[in-house]
């Protein structure tokens, strides 16, 4: 939807992800969209260099979020909010689920194996 405006599908994914969650890691974005990490990292760095995003180190990883001082911050966020509102529910749910590791943990566990010691 925004690909024509922002230049690439990965740029669109990065922007929608950060708009939906407020922040994001490159690995998290790549995992949610089931895409390679490298193009996501390149988009994040490109947007950081243009001051659209700010980044801060969180452990070993970089956490990205919108720069509220960006000249067109309000206009960009309004456009992204509108684009998000036009997405289907499955896409919105995919963006809103916070942690895929937690999602994996919510799967039913196998029943414990009973071991009898004589």
N, CA, C and O atoms as a MOPAC input file, in Angstrom:
PM7 MOZYME 1SCF
protein

 N      0.81900 1    -1.19400 1     0.00000 1
 C      0.00000 1     0.00000 1     0.00000 1
 C      0.86800 1     1.26600 1     0.00000 1
 O      0.64900 1     2.16700 1    -0.80900 1
 N      1.83500 1     1.33200 1     0.89200 1
 C      2.71700 1     2.50400 1     0.97300 1
 C      3.99900 1     2.33100 1     0.17200 1
 O      4.83000 1     3.23700 1     0.11800 1
 N      4.15600 1     1.17600 1    -0.44600 1
 C      5.39000 1     0.85900 1    -1.14900 1
 C      5.75000 1     1.93100 1    -2.17800 1
 O      6.92000 1     2.29100 1    -2.31300 1
 N      4.77300 1     2.43300 1    -2.89200 1
 C      5.02500 1     3.46600 1    -3.90400 1
 C      5.52700 1     4.76000 1    -3.27300 1
 O      6.28500 1     5.50100 1    -3.89900 1
 N      5.11700 1     5.03100 1    -2.05600 1
 C      5.50100 1     6.26800 1    -1.37300 1
 C      6.86600 1     6.13200 1    -0.70500 1
 O      7.69200 1     7.04000 1    -0.79800 1
 N      7.10900 1     5.00800 1    -0.03200 1
 C      8.33600 1     4.86100 1     0.76000 1
 C      9.45800 1     4.15400 1     0.01300 1
 O     10.59200 1     4.12800 1     0.49200 1
 N      9.16300 1     3.58000 1    -1.15400 1
 C     10.22800 1     3.05000 1    -1.98700 1
 C     10.41900 1     1.54800 1    -2.00100 1
 O     10.92000 1     1.01300 1    -2.99000 1
 N     10.04100 1     0.85100 1    -0.95100 1
 C     10.21400 1    -0.60200 1    -0.94600 1
 C      9.25600 1    -1.25800 1     0.03700 1
 O      8.71400 1    -0.62200 1     0.94100 1
 N      9.07300 1    -2.53900 1    -0.17500 1
 C      8.18300 1    -3.29500 1     0.70600 1
 C      8.75300 1    -3.37500 1     2.12200 1
 O      8.01400 1    -3.29400 1     3.10300 1
 N     10.08200 1    -3.53400 1     2.21800 1
 C     10.69700 1    -3.61300 1     3.54400 1
 C     10.60200 1    -2.29100 1     4.29100 1
 O     10.42900 1    -2.28300 1     5.51000 1
 N     10.71200 1    -1.18200 1     3.58300 1
 C     10.55100 1     0.12800 1     4.23200 1
 C      9.13500 1     0.26200 1     4.77100 1
 O      8.93200 1     0.75200 1     5.88300 1
 N      8.16100 1    -0.17000 1     3.98900 1
 C      6.76500 1    -0.13000 1     4.42600 1
 C      6.56900 1    -0.99000 1     5.67200 1
 O      5.90900 1    -0.57000 1     6.62200 1
 N      7.13700 1    -2.18200 1     5.66500 1
 C      7.00300 1    -3.08800 1     6.81000 1
 C      7.60500 1    -2.48600 1     8.07300 1
 O      7.00500 1    -2.53400 1     9.14700 1
 N      8.80000 1    -1.91800 1     7.93000 1
 C      9.47900 1    -1.30200 1     9.07600 1
 C      8.62000 1    -0.18500 1     9.66300 1
 O      8.41500 1    -0.12700 1    10.87500 1
 N      8.12600 1     0.68400 1     8.81800 1
 C      7.33500 1     1.82400 1     9.28700 1
 C      6.02900 1     1.38500 1     9.94500 1
 O      5.66100 1     1.90300 1    10.99900 1
 N      5.33600 1     0.44300 1     9.33500 1
 C      4.07200 1    -0.02900 1     9.91400 1
 C      4.30100 1    -0.74200 1    11.24200 1
 O      3.51700 1    -0.58700 1    12.17800 1
 N      5.36900 1    -1.51800 1    11.32000 1
 C      5.68700 1    -2.23000 1    12.55500 1
 C      5.94400 1    -1.24300 1    13.68900 1
 O      5.37400 1    -1.37100 1    14.77200 1
 N      6.80100 1    -0.26500 1    13.43400 1
 C      7.14300 1     0.70100 1    14.47900 1
 C      5.94000 1     1.58100 1    14.81000 1
 O      5.76800 1     1.98200 1    15.96100 1
 N      5.11500 1     1.88100 1    13.82700 1
 C      3.89800 1     2.65300 1    14.10200 1
 C      2.96700 1     1.85700 1    15.00800 1
 O      2.38300 1     2.41300 1    15.93800 1
 N      2.82400 1     0.56800 1    14.74600 1
 C      1.90000 1    -0.26400 1    15.52100 1
 C      2.39100 1    -0.49400 1    16.94600 1
 O      1.59300 1    -0.50900 1    17.88300 1
 N      3.69800 1    -0.67400 1    17.11400 1
 C      4.23100 1    -1.03200 1    18.43200 1
 C      4.95400 1     0.09100 1    19.15300 1
 O      5.20500 1     0.00100 1    20.35500 1
 N      5.28900 1     1.14400 1    18.43200 1
 C      6.00500 1     2.24200 1    19.06100 1
 C      7.51200 1     2.10200 1    19.00100 1
 O      8.23900 1     3.08800 1    19.12000 1
 N      7.98000 1     0.88200 1    18.81800 1
 C      9.42000 1     0.61400 1    18.74400 1
 C      9.62700 1    -0.79100 1    18.19600 1
 O      8.69100 1    -1.58700 1    18.11900 1
 N     10.87000 1    -1.08100 1    17.81700 1
 C     11.13500 1    -2.42500 1    17.32600 1
 C     12.60600 1    -2.70000 1    17.10500 1
 O     13.41100 1    -1.79500 1    16.88600 1
 N     12.93100 1    -3.98100 1    17.17000 1
 C     14.26700 1    -4.49000 1    16.87300 1
 C     14.25900 1    -5.04600 1    15.45400 1
 O     13.22500 1    -5.51000 1    14.97500 1
 N     15.38900 1    -5.00300 1    14.78900 1
 C     15.48200 1    -5.52500 1    13.42200 1
 C     15.09100 1    -6.99800 1    13.36800 1
 O     14.33700 1    -7.40800 1    12.48500 1
 N     15.59600 1    -7.79300 1    14.30500 1
 C     15.29400 1    -9.23100 1    14.28300 1
 C     13.80700 1    -9.48800 1    14.50500 1
 O     13.23300 1   -10.39600 1    13.90400 1
 N     13.19800 1    -8.70300 1    15.35200 1
 C     11.77400 1    -8.84600 1    15.64600 1
 C     10.93700 1    -8.52200 1    14.40000 1
 O      9.98200 1    -9.23300 1    14.08600 1
 N     11.29700 1    -7.46000 1    13.70600 1
 C     10.57700 1    -7.06500 1    12.49300 1
 C     10.73200 1    -8.14000 1    11.41700 1
 O      9.75700 1    -8.53900 1    10.78000 1
 N     11.96400 1    -8.60100 1    11.22400 1
 C     12.21100 1    -9.64300 1    10.21900 1
 C     11.45300 1   -10.92100 1    10.55100 1
 O     10.91500 1   -11.57500 1     9.65800 1
 N     11.40800 1   -11.27400 1    11.81200 1
 C     10.71800 1   -12.49300 1    12.23100 1
 C      9.20700 1   -12.38300 1    12.00800 1
 O      8.58700 1   -13.32200 1    11.50800 1
 N      8.62400 1   -11.26700 1    12.36600 1
 C      7.17800 1   -11.07800 1    12.20100 1
 C      6.78200 1   -11.16000 1    10.72500 1
 O      5.76100 1   -11.76000 1    10.38700 1
 N      7.58600 1   -10.56100 1     9.85100 1
 C      7.25400 1   -10.54900 1     8.43000 1
 C      7.88100 1   -11.71000 1     7.65900 1
 O      7.74800 1   -11.80000 1     6.43900 1
 N      8.56200 1   -12.59000 1     8.38000 1
 C      9.18600 1   -13.77300 1     7.78200 1
 C     10.04000 1   -13.38800 1     6.57400 1
 O      9.87100 1   -13.91500 1     5.47400 1
 N     10.95200 1   -12.46100 1     6.81200 1
 C     11.83700 1   -11.97600 1     5.75800 1
 C     13.27400 1   -11.99600 1     6.26400 1
 O     13.51800 1   -12.20900 1     7.45100 1
 N     14.21400 1   -11.77700 1     5.36800 1
 C     15.62300 1   -11.75300 1     5.75300 1
 C     15.91700 1   -10.54500 1     6.63500 1
 O     15.28300 1    -9.49600 1     6.51400 1
 N     16.88100 1   -10.71600 1     7.51200 1
 C     17.25400 1    -9.66400 1     8.45400 1
 C     17.96600 1    -8.49700 1     7.77300 1
 O     17.70300 1    -7.33900 1     8.09600 1
 N     18.85700 1    -8.78900 1     6.84100 1
 C     19.69600 1    -7.76000 1     6.22700 1
 C     18.91300 1    -6.59800 1     5.60400 1
 O     19.24700 1    -5.44600 1     5.87800 1
 N     17.88700 1    -6.84600 1     4.77900 1
 C     17.15300 1    -5.70300 1     4.21700 1
 C     16.42300 1    -4.87400 1     5.27200 1
 O     16.27400 1    -3.66200 1     5.12100 1
 N     15.97800 1    -5.52100 1     6.32400 1
 C     15.31200 1    -4.79700 1     7.41300 1
 C     16.32500 1    -3.89400 1     8.11000 1
 O     16.03400 1    -2.73100 1     8.38800 1
 N     17.51000 1    -4.42600 1     8.39300 1
 C     18.56400 1    -3.62700 1     9.02500 1
 C     18.94300 1    -2.43700 1     8.14800 1
 O     19.14500 1    -1.33200 1     8.65000 1
 N     19.03700 1    -2.66500 1     6.84400 1
 C     19.39600 1    -1.57800 1     5.92500 1
 C     18.34500 1    -0.47000 1     5.94500 1
 O     18.68700 1     0.71300 1     5.94300 1
 N     17.07500 1    -0.84700 1     5.96600 1
 C     16.00900 1     0.15700 1     6.01400 1
 C     16.04200 1     0.93500 1     7.32500 1
 O     15.89900 1     2.15800 1     7.33400 1
 N     16.23100 1     0.22300 1     8.42400 1
 C     16.29800 1     0.88900 1     9.72800 1
 C     17.45100 1     1.88800 1     9.76800 1
 O     17.28900 1     3.01100 1    10.24500 1
 N     18.60900 1     1.48000 1     9.26900 1
 C     19.76800 1     2.37700 1     9.26600 1
 C     19.55400 1     3.56600 1     8.33400 1
 O     19.93300 1     4.69000 1     8.66500 1
 N     18.94900 1     3.32600 1     7.17100 1
 C     18.67100 1     4.41600 1     6.23200 1
 C     17.73700 1     5.43600 1     6.87200 1
 O     17.95000 1     6.64300 1     6.75800 1
 N     16.70400 1     4.94300 1     7.54200 1
 C     15.74000 1     5.84200 1     8.19700 1
 C     16.36400 1     6.56400 1     9.38600 1
 O     15.99700 1     7.69800 1     9.69300 1
 N     17.30000 1     5.90600 1    10.04800 1
 C     18.01500 1     6.54400 1    11.15500 1
 C     18.91200 1     7.66900 1    10.63000 1
 O     18.96600 1     8.75000 1    11.21600 1
 N     19.61000 1     7.41000 1     9.53200 1
 C     20.48900 1     8.43200 1     8.95200 1
 C     19.71100 1     9.65500 1     8.47400 1
 O     20.23800 1    10.76700 1     8.47300 1
 N     18.46300 1     9.45200 1     8.07100 1
 C     17.61000 1    10.56300 1     7.62500 1
 C     16.85700 1    11.20800 1     8.79000 1
 O     16.02500 1    12.09100 1     8.57700 1
 N     17.14400 1    10.77400 1    10.01300 1
 C     16.54200 1    11.29800 1    11.25200 1
 C     15.06600 1    10.96300 1    11.44100 1
 O     14.42200 1    11.51400 1    12.33300 1
 N     14.52200 1    10.07400 1    10.62200 1
 C     13.13900 1     9.64600 1    10.81100 1
 C     13.02500 1     8.76300 1    12.05300 1
 O     12.02700 1     8.81200 1    12.77200 1
 N     14.06200 1     7.95400 1    12.29500 1
 C     14.08600 1     7.07100 1    13.46000 1
 C     15.24100 1     7.42700 1    14.37000 1
 O     16.26300 1     7.95200 1    13.92800 1
 N     15.06500 1     7.13700 1    15.64600 1
 C     16.16700 1     7.20800 1    16.60000 1
 C     16.41900 1     5.78900 1    17.08500 1
 O     15.53300 1     4.93500 1    17.03100 1
 N     17.62800 1     5.55000 1    17.55600 1
 C     17.93600 1     4.21400 1    18.04800 1
 C     18.65000 1     4.31400 1    19.37800 1
 O     19.34200 1     5.28900 1    19.67200 1
 N     18.45900 1     3.27400 1    20.17200 1
 C     19.17700 1     3.19000 1    21.44000 1
 C     19.56200 1     1.73700 1    21.65000 1
 O     18.84700 1     0.81700 1    21.25300 1
 N     20.69000 1     1.56000 1    22.27400 1
 C     21.19000 1     0.21200 1    22.51000 1
 C     20.43000 1    -0.40900 1    23.67300 1
 O     20.24700 1     0.21200 1    24.72100 1
 N     19.99700 1    -1.63100 1    23.47000 1
 C     19.29400 1    -2.38900 1    24.50200 1
 C     19.95800 1    -3.75600 1    24.57500 1
 O     19.63600 1    -4.66100 1    23.80500 1
 N     20.89000 1    -3.89000 1    25.51400 1
 C     21.68800 1    -5.11600 1    25.55500 1
 C     22.60400 1    -5.13700 1    24.34900 1
 O     23.35600 1    -4.19000 1    24.11600 1
 N     22.54300 1    -6.22000 1    23.57900 1
 C     23.35100 1    -6.32200 1    22.36200 1
 C     22.63600 1    -5.75100 1    21.14300 1
 O     23.26600 1    -5.50900 1    20.11300 1
 N     21.35000 1    -5.53800 1    21.24900 1
 C     20.53600 1    -5.14000 1    20.09600 1
 C     20.24700 1    -3.64400 1    20.09000 1
 O     20.36800 1    -2.96000 1    21.10600 1
 N     19.86100 1    -3.15900 1    18.91300 1
 C     19.44200 1    -1.77000 1    18.74500 1
 C     17.92400 1    -1.70800 1    18.68800 1
 O     17.28300 1    -2.45800 1    17.95100 1
 N     17.37000 1    -0.81400 1    19.46500 1
 C     15.93100 1    -0.59300 1    19.50300 1
 C     15.63400 1     0.70400 1    18.74900 1
 O     16.20500 1     1.75100 1    19.05400 1
 N     14.74400 1     0.62700 1    17.77200 1
 C     14.40800 1     1.78900 1    16.93900 1
 C     13.01500 1     2.29800 1    17.26900 1
 O     12.11600 1     1.52000 1    17.59000 1
 N     12.84700 1     3.62200 1    17.18700 1
 C     11.53500 1     4.23900 1    17.35200 1
 C     11.51600 1     5.54300 1    16.55700 1
 O     12.56300 1     6.04400 1    16.14600 1
 N     10.32200 1     6.08600 1    16.34500 1
 C     10.21800 1     7.32800 1    15.58900 1
 C     10.86000 1     8.47300 1    16.35400 1
 O     10.80800 1     8.53200 1    17.58200 1
 N     11.46300 1     9.37400 1    15.60400 1
 C     12.07500 1    10.56700 1    16.16500 1
 C     11.00700 1    11.66200 1    16.22000 1
 O     10.59900 1    12.17400 1    15.17700 1
 N     10.55200 1    12.02600 1    17.41200 1
 C      9.50900 1    13.05700 1    17.50900 1
 C      9.98300 1    14.43300 1    17.03100 1
 O      9.16500 1    15.33200 1    16.83200 1
 N     11.27900 1    14.60100 1    16.84900 1
 C     11.82400 1    15.87800 1    16.36500 1
 C     11.95900 1    15.91800 1    14.84000 1
 O     12.36300 1    16.93500 1    14.27500 1
 N     11.62600 1    14.83200 1    14.19200 1
 C     11.67600 1    14.79500 1    12.72800 1
 C     10.71700 1    15.85200 1    12.17800 1
 O      9.60400 1    16.00500 1    12.68000 1
 N     11.15000 1    16.58100 1    11.14700 1
 C     10.38600 1    17.71700 1    10.62800 1
 C      8.95700 1    17.35100 1    10.22400 1
 O      8.03500 1    18.14100 1    10.42600 1
 N      8.77200 1    16.17800 1     9.66500 1
 C      7.45100 1    15.75600 1     9.19300 1
 C      6.85600 1    14.66300 1    10.07600 1
 O      6.06600 1    13.84300 1     9.60800 1
 N      7.22900 1    14.65200 1    11.33400 1
 C      6.78800 1    13.60200 1    12.25600 1
 C      5.26800 1    13.43800 1    12.27300 1
 O      4.76900 1    12.32500 1    12.11200 1
 N      4.53300 1    14.52300 1    12.46400 1
 C      3.06700 1    14.44200 1    12.53600 1
 C      2.45900 1    13.93800 1    11.23600 1
 O      1.54900 1    13.10900 1    11.25100 1
 N      2.95700 1    14.43400 1    10.12200 1
 C      2.42200 1    14.02200 1     8.83000 1
 C      2.70600 1    12.54500 1     8.55000 1
 O      1.83600 1    11.82000 1     8.06800 1
 N      3.91800 1    12.11100 1     8.85500 1
 C      4.28500 1    10.70500 1     8.63200 1
 C      3.45400 1     9.78800 1     9.51800 1
 O      2.94000 1     8.77200 1     9.05100 1
 N      3.31900 1    10.13700 1    10.78700 1
 C      2.55500 1     9.26900 1    11.68900 1
 C      1.06900 1     9.25100 1    11.32200 1
 O      0.41700 1     8.21700 1    11.47000 1
 N      0.53000 1    10.36000 1    10.85100 1
 C     -0.87100 1    10.37000 1    10.40300 1
 C     -1.06400 1     9.46400 1     9.18900 1
 O     -2.04800 1     8.72900 1     9.10700 1
 N     -0.13100 1     9.52000 1     8.25600 1
 C     -0.19200 1     8.66400 1     7.07500 1
 C     -0.11500 1     7.18900 1     7.47200 1
 O     -0.85900 1     6.36000 1     6.94700 1
 N      0.78100 1     6.86900 1     8.39300 1
 C      0.93800 1     5.48100 1     8.83400 1
 C     -0.26700 1     4.99700 1     9.62700 1
 O     -0.66800 1     3.84000 1     9.49800 1
 N     -0.84700 1     5.86400 1    10.44300 1
 C     -2.07300 1     5.48800 1    11.16800 1
 C     -3.19100 1     5.16000 1    10.19100 1
 O     -3.93100 1     4.19600 1    10.38200 1
 N     -3.30700 1     5.96000 1     9.15200 1
 C     -4.33700 1     5.71000 1     8.13400 1
 C     -4.05400 1     4.39500 1     7.40600 1
 O     -4.96700 1     3.60100 1     7.17700 1
 N     -2.80000 1     4.16800 1     7.04600 1
 C     -2.42600 1     2.92500 1     6.35900 1
 C     -2.71100 1     1.71200 1     7.23800 1
 O     -3.19100 1     0.69000 1     6.74800 1
 N     -2.42000 1     1.81600 1     8.52800 1
 C     -2.71000 1     0.71400 1     9.45500 1
 C     -4.20500 1     0.46100 1     9.55400 1
 O     -4.63800 1    -0.68900 1     9.62700 1
 N     -4.98900 1     1.51700 1     9.55800 1
 C     -6.44400 1     1.34900 1     9.68200 1
 C     -7.03900 1     0.62800 1     8.47200 1
 O     -8.11600 1     0.04000 1     8.57200 1
 N     -6.35700 1     0.66800 1     7.34800 1
 C     -6.85000 1     0.02200 1     6.12900 1
 C     -6.40600 1    -1.43500 1     5.99500 1
 O     -6.85900 1    -2.14600 1     5.09700 1
 N     -5.52300 1    -1.87500 1     6.88700 1
 C     -5.03400 1    -3.26100 1     6.83100 1
 C     -6.10300 1    -4.21800 1     7.34600 1
 O     -6.98700 1    -3.82600 1     8.10700 1
 N     -6.01300 1    -5.48400 1     6.92000 1
 C     -6.96200 1    -6.48400 1     7.41300 1
 C     -6.61600 1    -6.87500 1     8.85100 1
 O     -5.51600 1    -6.60500 1     9.33300 1
 N     -7.55700 1    -7.50600 1     9.51500 1
 C     -7.39900 1    -7.84900 1    10.93700 1
 C     -6.24200 1    -8.80800 1    11.18200 1
 O     -5.54600 1    -8.68800 1    12.19000 1
 N     -6.02900 1    -9.75200 1    10.28000 1
 C     -4.92900 1   -10.71200 1    10.45000 1
 C     -3.58500 1    -9.98700 1    10.47000 1
 O     -2.70800 1   -10.31700 1    11.26800 1
 N     -3.42900 1    -9.00700 1     9.59600 1
 C     -2.19600 1    -8.22800 1     9.54100 1
 C     -2.01800 1    -7.43000 1    10.82700 1
 O     -0.91900 1    -7.37600 1    11.38000 1
 N     -3.08900 1    -6.81700 1    11.29900 1
 C     -3.02300 1    -6.02700 1    12.53600 1
 C     -2.66500 1    -6.90800 1    13.72500 1
 O     -1.86100 1    -6.51200 1    14.57000 1
 N     -3.25300 1    -8.09500 1    13.80000 1
 C     -2.94700 1    -9.01300 1    14.90000 1
 C     -1.48800 1    -9.44200 1    14.85700 1
 O     -0.83400 1    -9.55500 1    15.89300 1
 N     -0.98900 1    -9.67600 1    13.66200 1
 C      0.41300 1   -10.06400 1    13.48500 1
 C      1.33300 1    -8.97900 1    14.04100 1
 O      2.34100 1    -9.27400 1    14.68200 1
 N      0.97700 1    -7.73600 1    13.79000 1
 C      1.78900 1    -6.61800 1    14.27200 1
 C      1.66700 1    -6.41200 1    15.77700 1
 O      2.63300 1    -6.00600 1    16.42300 1
 N      0.51900 1    -6.68200 1    16.33000 1
 C      0.28100 1    -6.34600 1    17.72800 1
 C      0.78400 1    -7.38800 1    18.71900 1
 O      0.98800 1    -7.06100 1    19.88800 1
 N      0.99300 1    -8.63800 1    18.29000 1
 C      1.46300 1    -9.64500 1    19.23100 1
 C      2.90300 1    -9.33400 1    19.58200 1
 O      3.78200 1    -9.36700 1    18.72100 1
 N      3.14400 1    -9.03000 1    20.84700 1
 C      4.42500 1    -8.46700 1    21.27700 1
 C      5.63700 1    -9.37600 1    21.11500 1
 O      6.65100 1    -8.93700 1    20.57500 1
 N      5.56900 1   -10.61000 1    21.55700 1
 C      6.77800 1   -11.41600 1    21.61100 1
 C      6.50900 1   -12.81400 1    21.07100 1
 O      5.69700 1   -13.56200 1    21.61500 1
 N      7.19800 1   -13.15000 1    20.00300 1
 C      6.99500 1   -14.46600 1    19.40600 1
 C      7.47600 1   -15.58300 1    20.31900 1
 O      6.96100 1   -16.69900 1    20.25100 1
 N      8.45400 1   -15.30100 1    21.17100 1
 C      8.91700 1   -16.32600 1    22.11500 1
 C      7.79000 1   -16.67400 1    23.08600 1
 O      7.59100 1   -17.84000 1    23.42800 1
 N      7.06100 1   -15.66000 1    23.52100 1
 C      5.92600 1   -15.89600 1    24.41400 1
 C      4.85100 1   -16.67900 1    23.67200 1
 O      4.22700 1   -17.57600 1    24.23800 1
 N      4.63700 1   -16.34000 1    22.41100 1
 C      3.63600 1   -17.04100 1    21.61800 1
 C      3.97000 1   -18.53400 1    21.54600 1
 O      3.07700 1   -19.37500 1    21.64600 1
 N      5.23700 1   -18.86000 1    21.37600 1
 C      5.64800 1   -20.26500 1    21.33400 1
 C      5.40900 1   -20.93400 1    22.68300 1
 O      5.04500 1   -22.10800 1    22.74400 1
 N      5.61400 1   -20.18500 1    23.75900 1
 C      5.42300 1   -20.74800 1    25.09400 1
 C      3.95600 1   -21.01000 1    25.39200 1
 O      3.64600 1   -21.82200 1    26.26400 1
 N      3.05600 1   -20.35000 1    24.69800 1
 C      1.63300 1   -20.52800 1    24.94200 1
 C      1.07300 1   -21.79600 1    24.30000 1
 O     -0.06600 1   -22.17800 1    24.57000 1
 N      1.86200 1   -22.44200 1    23.46100 1
 C      1.41200 1   -23.69400 1    22.86800 1
 C      1.25000 1   -24.73700 1    23.96400 1
 O      1.95700 1   -24.69100 1    24.97100 1
 N      0.33200 1   -25.67100 1    23.78000 1
 C      0.14000 1   -26.69900 1    24.80700 1
 C      1.41200 1   -27.51700 1    25.01400 1
 O      2.08300 1   -27.90900 1    24.05900 1
 N      1.71700 1   -27.75600 1    26.25000 1
 C      2.88800 1   -28.55700 1    26.58600 1
 C      2.52900 1   -30.02900 1    26.56200 1
 O      1.38100 1   -30.41300 1    26.78500 1
 N      3.53400 1   -30.84200 1    26.28900 1
 C      3.31300 1   -32.28700 1    26.35900 1
 C      3.15300 1   -32.67600 1    27.81500 1
 O      3.79000 1   -32.08800 1    28.69000 1
 N      2.31300 1   -33.65500 1    28.08100 1
 C      2.16400 1   -34.08000 1    29.47700 1
 C      3.48100 1   -34.65700 1    29.98700 1
 O      4.22900 1   -35.26200 1    29.21900 1
 N      3.77000 1   -34.47600 1    31.27200 1
 C      5.02600 1   -34.98900 1    31.81300 1
 C      5.06000 1   -36.51600 1    31.75100 1
 O      4.03900 1   -37.19400 1    31.86300 1
 N      6.25000 1   -37.01300 1    31.57200 1
 C      6.44600 1   -38.46300 1    31.52700 1
 C      6.60700 1   -38.95800 1    32.95600 1
 O      7.42700 1   -38.44000 1    33.71300 1
 N      5.83400 1   -39.94400 1    33.31400 1
 C      5.93600 1   -40.53000 1    34.65900 1
 C      7.05500 1   -41.55900 1    34.67900 1
 O      7.02600 1   -42.54800 1    33.94700 1
 N      8.00500 1   -41.31600 1    35.50300 1
 C      9.11800 1   -42.25100 1    35.65800 1
 C      8.99700 1   -42.87300 1    37.03300 1
 O      8.93500 1   -42.17900 1    38.04800 1
 N      8.96500 1   -44.17800 1    37.04400 1
 C      8.87600 1   -44.88000 1    38.32800 1
 C     10.23000 1   -45.47900 1    38.65700 1
 O     10.86000 1   -46.14600 1    37.83600 1
 N     10.64800 1   -45.22500 1    39.85900 1
 C     11.91300 1   -45.78200 1    40.33000 1
 C     11.58100 1   -46.87400 1    41.32400 1
 O     10.88600 1   -46.63300 1    42.31100 1
 N     12.08300 1   -48.09100 1    41.06600 1
 C     11.82000 1   -49.22100 1    41.96400 1
 C     12.85500 1   -49.31000 1    43.05000 1
 O     12.78800 1   -50.20300 1    43.89500 1

